[in-house]
Structures are given as structure tokens and as C-alpha cells.
């Protein structure tokens, strides 16, 4: 059975290329679907542009829009286990992480619902008793939201909720590898009573669907989370169109331990920062700066934590690190491991000994196999 996608408020099979959601733990297929086509992109944008202008949405006072977001928050919380399990199937994160991400999405919806009810536009000015400034807030229109595969439901809600709270319409392009959470989110918004056309979910390749989406003249804002190269490209498109853009991009995030730090707390934070999401995050603390005099103590504590981490099936109790998203990504990470070993990394940190570290990416286990992390 082909999973339908959500276009202009309607559930139907996409008109693009075949696409599948793959469970990274064992390579099994979660769902098969067809990506959106360029025609689907145009239809979704036209519907979104009409929907945000209609009186039934445009004329809603803020607390009425807030009601929809509150309902979505409640629906997410009531189905936390179901949604966490779905996200685990979609991207391989352990259930302990996906439960937290689902709870985060509920909190985001609730936060922006509250913002709807508390935002005020009247700003008195001290320049003169005879003058007063009045700020009014108007929606931009159609928002293009593009999200990554590492934390789907949280990233998607962080874009969709504020845009809808402000009275906009959203066309959401989830990562090609993880389409299911965005489609489930559309289902929840539909159940919560969001008017038709205000949200579309268009899975597909970023270079095709994402590109067509952001270049459309009726898209008035781009919100993107992902790689720096793509973000730079989108910034140029936004500049050419003279529209706003919000970019959350990748980087080599440093963790800095100060001289007076609580080293046990610091070690716990360092470990979480680099090992959560199996390191697949734009905020992963992939560089560590430690005072020379405290280096040995920090490393001793960090290695103790690392030895206790369990790589395993993401649905198993006690798993800390699940599989990487797919074999191509696994091969990329393995190549970096090889490079680190070649540059002397194996002299200080060994994966079950230097022999395995130097074995080369071709001998590393497949994406759906697991092993225990050791020093």
C-alpha cells in the first residue's frame, strides 16, 4: 500500500518519484510512498496562499488560533508512546530520545499558543504625551519550512507552530529519509481543526521539491534546518527575492570546560552533547577544550561514562546509541574514523584496540548492526 501525502488539505498519492521510509536498525521498510511532484508543489503553494487570506483564518483573533495549537499539544501528549515509536522507526533514535522529542513538540505547540494570547501591539512612546506608537502584526503569507532527519517532530513543530500562530500558511518539506513524522503531524493538525490548505507536507528530494518550493514567487519566508552549504544557497535565493530567511545550520560546536567547573557534571554534559543522537546533530559537541591541568581528570571521567554506553537496537530498553540513519552516512562516518586513525587518533583512543580502528571503513559493521562502545 502506498502512503498518501498531504497536499492542500487533501490526502492523496504524490505524483513524484517512489520513496520509502527505512528502519535504520534492520533495513526493513516502514512505508512506501510517492514523493511530491513539481505540480504538487505549485498546487500546495496556491492553496496555502488562498487559505491564509480567507476570513475564516485571517479574521481569527489570536486566542482562537491558540485553541488549535493547544489541541495539537494535547493530541501529541495523549499519543506520546505511539509517536515516539513512529519516530524511532523513521530515523532509528532510541525510544528514550524520541519520547523526549515528542514531549518537546507538544511543549512548542503549547508555548506558541500562549504567545498568541499574550502578544500585544500597543507600545507607548516617551517622546511626547501627544504621541503614541501602535504596532500591528500581520502574517507574511506562505512559509516554506524545510526540516532535517535527525529530530523530525521537534524540528517540524518549531517551524510550523510559530508560523501558524502568526496567521501564516506553511508548506513543509521534510527530509527525504524521514517523511512519516511530518505526515503524522499534518494528521494531528487536521484533527485539531486547522482549516484546509494552511498546511501541506511534501516529501521529496531537496534539490527538486525544496528548490521549487523556495523559488516560488508566493513563498514569502524560508525556514531551514540542515547543512551549511544548502543554507548558503537558500540565503542567496532569499536575497534575490528580498524575503526573510531563518537558517539553523551545521557546525563544529565546541564544548569548553572552565577551571572551576564541576567535572562530574561537565563530563555528563560532554557525553550527552556528543553521543546523543549518535552524534548526528548540528549541535553535537565535536570539539572539547579543557584546561591543561584538568585534562587527565576530565578524560578519566569521560572515558568511564563512554565505557558504559550501550549501542543497540533503538527499541530495546537501555540503549543509549541507535544506528546511523543509513549506510551512506555510516560510510561517511567510517571514513572520518579512518582519517582520525591515520592522523594518530588510534594512539590515544581505541575501538576494541588499534587493529579494528585501522581496519578501514570496508570492515565496519553495517548500519543495522551494533556493538558495545569501549575505550
Wavefront OBJ file of the C-alpha trace (Angstrom):
o trace
v 0.000 0.000 0.000
v 1.272 3.466 -0.889
v 1.268 6.014 1.940
v -0.610 9.160 0.850
v 0.853 12.605 1.391
v -0.901 15.795 2.491
v -1.381 18.285 -0.351
v -3.532 21.392 0.088
v -5.562 19.758 2.841
v -6.148 16.505 0.946
v -4.617 13.061 1.488
v -3.555 11.528 -1.798
v -0.693 9.749 -3.503
v 2.075 12.062 -4.620
v 2.866 12.424 -8.295
v 6.653 12.246 -7.913
v 9.253 9.504 -7.660
v 8.890 6.430 -5.409
v 10.123 6.985 -1.858
v 10.418 4.773 1.201
v 10.865 5.214 4.930
v 13.501 2.674 6.016
v 14.026 1.480 9.609
v 17.760 2.112 10.131
v 18.059 -0.679 12.692
v 17.458 -3.524 10.251
v 16.793 -2.065 6.808
v 13.119 -3.021 6.762
v 10.597 -0.765 5.018
v 8.271 1.219 7.261
v 6.190 2.650 4.436
v 6.304 3.221 0.719
v 5.071 6.446 -0.790
v 5.475 8.664 -3.788
v 7.244 11.959 -3.362
v 5.582 15.215 -4.265
v 5.951 16.424 -7.829
v 6.546 19.935 -9.108
v 2.816 20.108 -9.852
v 2.108 19.167 -6.233
v 4.400 21.978 -5.062
v 2.543 24.546 -7.151
v -0.840 23.279 -6.007
v 0.159 23.331 -2.332
v 1.518 26.882 -2.563
v -1.532 28.207 -4.401
v -3.809 26.595 -1.818
v -1.711 27.989 1.038
v -1.774 31.482 -0.436
v -5.554 31.343 -0.708
v -6.007 29.765 2.730
v -4.160 32.375 4.800
v -6.146 35.162 3.127
v -9.576 33.643 3.828
v -11.643 35.335 6.550
v -12.054 32.084 8.491
v -8.308 32.210 9.201
v -7.284 35.820 8.653
v -10.025 37.169 10.892
v -9.453 34.794 13.787
v -8.383 36.609 16.908
v -5.161 35.262 18.445
v -6.782 33.190 21.185
v -8.802 31.328 18.541
v -5.648 30.338 16.667
v -4.194 29.409 20.039
v -7.032 26.950 20.569
v -5.881 24.881 17.605
v -2.299 24.787 18.860
v -3.460 23.780 22.339
v -5.444 20.926 20.814
v -2.408 19.747 18.863
v -0.322 19.842 22.028
v -2.905 17.739 23.849
v -3.149 15.251 20.990
v 0.626 14.822 20.952
v 0.778 14.265 24.698
v -2.057 11.740 24.589
v -0.233 9.731 21.905
v 3.313 10.141 23.141
v 4.250 6.455 23.025
v 2.751 5.954 19.561
v 4.536 8.989 18.162
v 7.841 8.137 19.827
v 7.683 4.636 18.357
v 6.963 6.065 14.903
v 9.910 8.463 15.079
v 12.174 5.625 16.216
v 11.099 3.617 13.187
v 11.601 6.630 10.913
v 15.142 7.598 11.949
v 16.482 4.977 14.355
v 16.801 7.067 17.501
v 16.384 5.203 20.800
v 12.946 5.454 22.353
v 14.393 7.337 25.314
v 15.323 10.155 22.931
v 12.230 10.116 20.751
v 9.949 10.300 23.798
v 11.748 13.490 24.810
v 11.472 14.915 21.292
v 7.747 14.207 21.133
v 7.276 15.891 24.517
v 9.309 18.834 23.201
v 6.997 19.155 20.194
v 3.977 19.268 22.498
v 5.665 21.961 24.562
v 6.466 24.008 21.464
v 2.848 23.969 20.324
v 1.723 24.984 23.801
v 4.328 27.768 24.025
v 3.252 29.426 20.784
v -0.382 29.038 21.732
v 0.417 31.039 24.847
v 2.312 33.591 22.751
v -0.843 34.129 20.696
v -2.713 35.074 23.836
v -0.100 37.384 25.361
v 1.390 39.314 22.425
v 0.340 42.946 22.442
v 0.821 45.577 19.769
v 0.475 48.874 21.620
v 3.831 50.439 22.539
v 3.637 53.840 24.265
v 6.442 56.266 23.425
v 8.040 58.695 25.936
v 8.804 61.296 23.259
v 5.643 63.293 23.816
v 2.433 62.984 25.731
v 0.633 63.820 22.498
v 2.098 60.864 20.598
v 1.662 57.146 20.799
v 3.072 54.423 18.575
v 0.933 51.464 17.643
v 2.442 48.290 16.246
v 0.248 45.880 14.353
v 1.319 42.392 13.350
v 0.386 40.920 10.014
v 1.194 37.492 8.594
v 3.765 37.217 5.828
v 1.755 34.652 3.884
v 3.187 31.354 2.674
v 6.127 29.963 4.654
v 8.480 27.320 3.223
v 9.686 25.059 6.034
v 12.454 22.530 5.342
v 13.493 20.122 8.104
v 16.258 17.541 8.729
v 16.054 13.827 9.507
v 17.731 13.833 12.913
v 14.882 15.235 15.053
v 11.815 15.375 12.814
v 8.841 16.064 15.061
v 10.664 18.610 17.217
v 12.190 20.484 14.267
v 8.935 20.460 12.337
v 6.869 21.802 15.215
v 9.446 24.539 15.825
v 8.714 25.824 12.329
v 5.025 25.073 11.897
v 3.710 26.280 15.276
v 5.064 29.867 15.240
v 4.165 30.323 11.579
v 0.564 29.264 12.139
v 0.360 31.212 15.403
v 1.182 34.361 13.439
v -1.548 33.653 10.890
v 0.576 32.258 8.059
v 0.222 29.115 5.959
v 3.014 26.524 5.822
v 4.310 24.208 3.127
v 6.535 21.707 4.917
v 9.253 19.737 3.114
v 10.548 17.023 5.470
v 13.840 15.230 4.940
v 13.681 12.585 2.241
v 14.782 9.897 4.712
v 12.131 10.677 7.347
v 8.757 11.587 5.840
v 6.476 9.841 8.337
v 6.595 12.213 11.300
v 5.693 15.269 9.209
v 2.749 13.404 7.716
v 1.607 12.354 11.187
v 1.878 15.969 12.308
v -0.386 17.007 9.437
v -2.880 14.393 10.597
v -2.854 15.859 14.112
v -3.355 19.427 12.885
v -6.216 18.255 10.708
v -7.809 16.527 13.698
v -7.330 19.676 15.775
v -9.402 21.669 13.281
v -6.815 23.546 11.231
v -8.602 24.962 8.173
v -7.915 23.254 4.877
v -4.936 24.437 2.839
v -2.971 26.050 5.673
v -0.585 23.104 5.943
v 0.822 20.840 3.252
v 3.533 18.189 3.662
v 5.592 17.485 0.550
v 8.221 14.741 0.912
v 10.880 14.558 -1.766
v 14.407 15.468 -2.709
v 15.626 18.836 -1.524
v 17.262 19.611 -4.857
v 13.908 19.151 -6.612
v 10.990 19.784 -4.246
v 12.831 22.087 -1.845
v 14.298 24.104 -4.690
v 10.930 24.576 -6.406
v 9.317 25.483 -3.098
v 11.715 28.238 -2.080
v 11.887 29.756 -5.568
v 8.127 30.124 -5.934
v 7.201 33.835 -6.006
v 4.376 33.402 -3.488
v 6.677 31.999 -0.787
v 7.476 34.930 1.498
v 9.759 33.310 4.091
v 12.192 30.376 4.180
v 12.864 28.460 7.378
v 15.571 25.806 7.002
v 17.453 23.455 9.298
v 20.250 21.465 7.726
v 23.688 21.685 6.142
v 25.669 24.877 5.791
v 26.170 24.552 2.035
v 22.439 24.266 1.430
v 21.753 27.076 3.874
v 24.118 29.382 1.999
v 22.355 28.502 -1.246
v 18.949 29.277 0.278
v 20.217 32.570 1.668
v 21.148 33.642 -1.861
v 17.674 32.737 -3.114
v 16.069 34.688 -0.273
v 18.299 37.682 -1.002
v 17.357 37.626 -4.686
v 13.669 37.573 -3.720
v 14.125 40.124 -0.911
v 12.434 37.841 1.592
v 13.392 36.764 5.093
v 15.063 33.504 5.980
v 15.805 31.637 9.206
v 18.734 29.223 8.993
v 19.821 26.665 11.592
v 22.945 25.141 10.091
v 25.635 22.604 10.883
v 28.911 23.373 12.585
v 31.708 22.057 14.735
v 30.306 23.039 18.093
v 32.945 23.442 20.828
v 32.485 22.417 24.444
v 34.612 24.460 26.866
v 35.425 23.270 30.381
v 36.498 26.076 32.686
v 38.999 25.797 35.536
v 36.321 25.982 38.227
v 33.868 23.566 36.581
v 32.176 20.719 38.394
v 33.972 17.988 36.451
v 31.410 15.263 37.038
v 28.627 17.478 35.758
v 30.847 18.651 32.912
v 31.663 15.080 31.866
v 27.980 14.157 31.826
v 27.218 17.187 29.668
v 30.103 16.458 27.305
v 28.981 12.857 26.854
v 25.373 13.833 26.201
v 26.445 16.567 23.821
v 28.433 14.292 21.544
v 26.742 10.890 21.928
v 23.052 11.829 21.918
v 21.511 11.237 18.504
v 24.581 9.036 17.895
v 26.367 12.304 17.198
v 24.010 13.109 14.309
v 23.160 16.663 15.308
v 24.170 20.141 14.258
v 24.778 20.988 17.922
v 26.953 17.943 18.672
v 29.897 18.986 20.846
v 32.507 17.630 18.476
v 35.398 19.701 19.872
v 36.464 19.815 23.506
v 38.639 22.448 25.170
v 39.932 21.592 28.647
v 42.448 23.404 30.892
v 45.771 21.594 30.595
v 45.913 20.956 34.330
v 42.499 19.252 34.380
v 42.793 17.258 31.164
v 43.588 13.882 32.739
v 40.749 14.119 35.255
v 38.207 15.158 32.621
v 39.282 12.375 30.269
v 39.164 9.801 33.068
v 35.576 10.721 33.904
v 34.567 10.946 30.252
v 36.042 7.541 29.391
v 34.232 5.978 32.340
v 30.922 7.311 31.025
v 31.760 6.264 27.470
v 32.567 2.686 28.514
v 29.076 2.437 29.979
v 27.271 3.478 26.814
v 25.353 0.757 25.050
v 24.950 0.724 21.285
v 21.926 -1.361 20.445
v 18.522 -1.754 18.914
v 16.673 1.558 19.316
v 13.562 -0.155 20.652
v 15.496 -2.067 23.333
v 15.479 -0.912 26.953
v 18.827 0.539 27.964
v 20.059 1.509 24.501
v 21.971 4.785 24.518
v 23.016 4.954 20.854
v 20.962 3.612 17.984
v 22.056 3.083 14.385
v 23.130 5.804 11.993
v 20.451 6.975 9.584
v 21.614 4.906 6.591
v 24.580 3.078 5.111
v 25.804 6.072 3.110
v 26.039 8.110 6.296
v 27.683 5.169 8.072
v 30.326 5.036 5.337
v 30.938 8.774 5.676
v 31.448 8.475 9.438
v 33.702 5.440 8.930
v 35.837 7.473 6.551
v 36.341 10.099 9.236
v 37.271 7.376 11.714
v 39.861 6.075 9.253
v 41.219 9.581 8.801
v 41.440 10.114 12.567
v 43.280 6.826 12.977
v 45.674 7.681 10.157
v 46.431 11.005 11.836
v 47.291 9.392 15.171
v 43.904 9.114 16.874
v 44.377 5.382 17.458
v 47.353 6.111 19.675
v 45.098 7.575 22.366
v 41.564 6.254 21.792
v 40.992 2.709 20.536
v 37.811 0.913 19.495
v 38.494 -2.525 20.931
v 42.129 -1.984 20.062
v 44.027 -0.228 17.309
v 43.647 -3.179 14.937
v 39.935 -2.578 14.481
v 40.419 1.166 14.317
v 42.807 0.764 11.408
v 40.753 -1.904 9.664
v 39.207 0.548 7.221
v 35.605 1.515 6.539
v 35.046 -1.587 4.443
v 35.271 -3.778 7.528
v 32.984 -1.770 9.774
v 29.631 -3.299 10.603
v 26.538 -2.426 8.525
v 24.268 0.397 9.615
v 21.799 -2.051 11.158
v 24.351 -3.972 13.251
v 25.511 -2.828 16.671
v 28.342 -3.217 19.118
v 29.200 -2.004 22.565
v 31.369 1.115 22.789
v 34.682 0.521 24.536
v 37.758 2.613 25.057
l 1 2 3 4 5 6 7 8 9 10 11 12 13 14 15 16 17 18 19 20 21 22 23 24 25 26 27 28 29 30 31 32 33 34 35 36 37 38 39 40 41 42 43 44 45 46 47 48 49 50 51 52 53 54 55 56 57 58 59 60 61 62 63 64 65 66 67 68 69 70 71 72 73 74 75 76 77 78 79 80 81 82 83 84 85 86 87 88 89 90 91 92 93 94 95 96 97 98 99 100 101 102 103 104 105 106 107 108 109 110 111 112 113 114 115 116 117 118 119 120 121 122 123 124 125 126 127 128 129 130 131 132 133 134 135 136 137 138 139 140 141 142 143 144 145 146 147 148 149 150 151 152 153 154 155 156 157 158 159 160 161 162 163 164 165 166 167 168 169 170 171 172 173 174 175 176 177 178 179 180 181 182 183 184 185 186 187 188 189 190 191 192 193 194 195 196 197 198 199 200 201 202 203 204 205 206 207 208 209 210 211 212 213 214 215 216 217 218 219 220 221 222 223 224 225 226 227 228 229 230 231 232 233 234 235 236 237 238 239 240 241 242 243 244 245 246 247 248 249 250 251 252 253 254 255 256 257 258 259 260 261 262 263 264 265 266 267 268 269 270 271 272 273 274 275 276 277 278 279 280 281 282 283 284 285 286 287 288 289 290 291 292 293 294 295 296 297 298 299 300 301 302 303 304 305 306 307 308 309 310 311 312 313 314 315 316 317 318 319 320 321 322 323 324 325 326 327 328 329 330 331 332 333 334 335 336 337 338 339 340 341 342 343 344 345 346 347 348 349 350 351 352 353 354 355 356 357 358 359 360 361 362 363 364 365 366 367 368 369 370 371 372 373 374 375
